[in-house]
């Protein structure tokens, strides 16, 4: 019995101690993102248990843009909001991206989009786990963002998101550096289905809540 409990504990520690890594390849044009590999399937964010739906991302970069594509498949897709900076995470199926350029757990970008292509962008100045209080600027805006989505009959959603590198450096106090071979950003990626109260992530956390930068994975930029 004690040995079984030991194995369960050891497995849990192993799952949560592993750092999720994704290698971001440099491309010469946007269409080449099709050749980028998808991440592992997202899991339930606070337990790392298997997720009931499909949710993955792929990512690439060039000298101007960051390219991110999500693929999500679920039994129910809801998308109601139509206005930029709506709190889509409360009402709609959506994907979210958290990018922490210098990895200090503060001053990172939160970006989300729903199946209508409606998106929001926040400057997270300091989340609770880091400094004891919540501080953010929801009025921060990236000026040049492209979000394209497609929805098929089998509830398969593809989100194609282009974030301009020249825009990302406008995030205050973020320690942003232009990515090149060897650059590492901390990041996490999420998929939300509010109607099912399903909250899934690429890099799992130990407790409820997305804003836990100590559990972000790593984006490793390559040639």
Secondary structure, DSSP 4 states (H G I P E B T S, - for coil): -HHHHHHHHHHHHHHHHSPPEEEEEE-SSGGGGGGSPP-PPPEETTT-PBPSSEEEEEEEE-SSEEEEEEEEE-S-------STT--HHHHS-EEEEEEESS-SSEEEEEEEEETTS-EEEEEEEE-HHHHSS-EEETT---SSEEEEEEE-TTSEEEEEEEEEHHHHTTSTT-------TT-EEEEEEEEEEGGGTEEEESS--SSS-S--GGG-EEEEE--
